[in-house]
Amino acid sequence: MNRIASMVEDFRYWFGRRSMQSRLVATYIVILLIPSIIVSNYFFTQIQDTYISDALNQNSFLLEMEKINMLSQIEAMEVAALLAVSDSAIKEYLKTDDELEPAGLIDLARGPIKDIERIQTNNPNILHLRLHTNNPFVMEIWPVIFQERRIIQEQWYADAKKLDGREMWVFNHRDPDLLRRNATDVFEERPKVSLIREMDIGAYSGILQVDMLMMHFAPKMFAGIYDEGSQMAIVDREGRLFMDRNQSFMANNEALQQEVLSQLAMLKEQAEENEERKDIVHTRFVVEGEPYLLITTSLERLQADVLNVVSLEEALDQVSGAQKQIITAFVILIGVLSVITYFMNTFILKNLRRLTETMKRVRRGEVESRIDIRGGGEIGELAHHFNKLIHTIHELIAQGVRKQAVTKEAELRTLHSQIDSHFLYNTLENIKMLAEIEGQRTISDALTSLGGMMRYNFKWSGEYVKLKDEIQHIRNYIDVMNIRFDEPIRLELCIPSEFMELEMLKMSLQPIVENAVKHAWPGIEDGERKIKIEVVAWQEDEITIYVTDNGIGIEPYRLGRLNENIRMSEFHELPQAGYARSDQRTEGIGLRNVHQRIQLFYGKEYGLDVSSEEGQYTMVTITFPKVLISRGGIIDEKSDDRG
């Protein structure tokens, strides 16, 4: 995914650097080509589906007609079998316990046997109508009555002995000669279907066999008509495939035969799972890259399936060829239109190129350049605003010259102010030296702290300082304030050394500490006075500073109003409830200014929050982003552009 995103980004960069004329032509091509391809694909898909639907309907009709013809032949074979076993003379002969005299055999042959042969003569499609018995007293009368020993080698013989009066249908690839009159006994492939039925003849068993060649049973399937695009076949209950081997469509394609059997098995499994029974079902599949359509229907009485396999390759190739020709024509047409569009854009964008060249001259410093483009439209409007822009630039240059003069004057005033502050610093140093000469160490230290505070206040080189500089300023402030108190204020620092390089807003801690000094101990209470400053990084990109005093705390309702005032968006009309101890009250402007400065420079998610417990403590929580400064450079995230 990253590689794809990178490639897309590279293409966007490359495409964005092309000329507008090239991008317009490319856009025209995309707008015309993609819908053309989509529409043509849609219509050709519809044509392809229509062809497949027509092929399905046509071949389903042929399959249904063949099924009807086979059902007719089934009925004819069953009628012949019924007539054959209904002759009482034949049944008596098959049950005899003694050999029949020659005269009786002649009468039997001329009577009932001739009747059975006449049944076969009346229905010439029936190949054989045979009665098999294991009665040793029965003489064979060809071609109707045979001993069972002649069919013992047949695969269906064992199943036929278990029929118990039911019928069985058997398919076979050949028609063996029961009399074995040829010594070589060459088995010619003559597919046939046989109706097998067990006969009740008393103590002995009997089997009725009615045979019909497949060429008569399924004439369209075995008619020998060559078709390159389709072929019908039958699959028996054992999964064997019977078809006209003279047709090369499936006969010479073993892979196709195996796939047909596999697809047929899948269709049967799906029908069993869905408990659906349809007369005709179909499916599409591919063998060796060629598409086929399989249509099948079931012959439940034969426990077999009749199927029709249709090749879709030629038709789909024709549809695909037509599609390619039309798409090629589209591409050629779009190419011609693109060339025409290119030259039209050249004429239309001529004024835009003039405007571009003029802008390049302005970039090189030729600010007096102007452009005269007649006519309306977007390009004419751009030229008008460009000329207005040049006029504005001239005015801004004049303003800049005037501001430079004003800036020089401000610099001179600043220098004068710095001279005055240096005079004040030098005066404090002289007083400090006099105090040391007189042995007044307390006064000397206080003057040192006061000088540090003044230098920190006057040296305003920017909005941001390091935390260690702000902490040193707080130390100086506490030292100066401790002159007023008999019980000095103790400053406790819990700051990891690596956080001393943190960036923070200048003068953001002093208003908080100053509030604590003024209001935490309003009387002359005994006990320790302590202000604790703790720095914690609860999150990877955020710093929290806790400033806590052990003073008298804030009453709950005033604490709520104080936090509300700190977060107000207006400075005027502040209610008289704030950081209040005892009878003293303040509007909380100092805390509010710090809160708003933090939000202004860092964002609305940062700022101050005051918490307190009356008689115990007051704690101000400051949150701001984690930005570390080392040797003048920012080395951590969350740094904004302050240039």
Order of alpha helices (4+ residues) and beta strands (2+ residues): alpha-alpha-alpha-alpha-alpha-beta-beta-alpha-beta-beta-beta-alpha-beta-beta-alpha-alpha-beta-beta-beta-alpha-alpha-alpha-alpha-beta-alpha-beta-beta-alpha-beta-beta-alpha-alpha-beta-beta-beta-beta
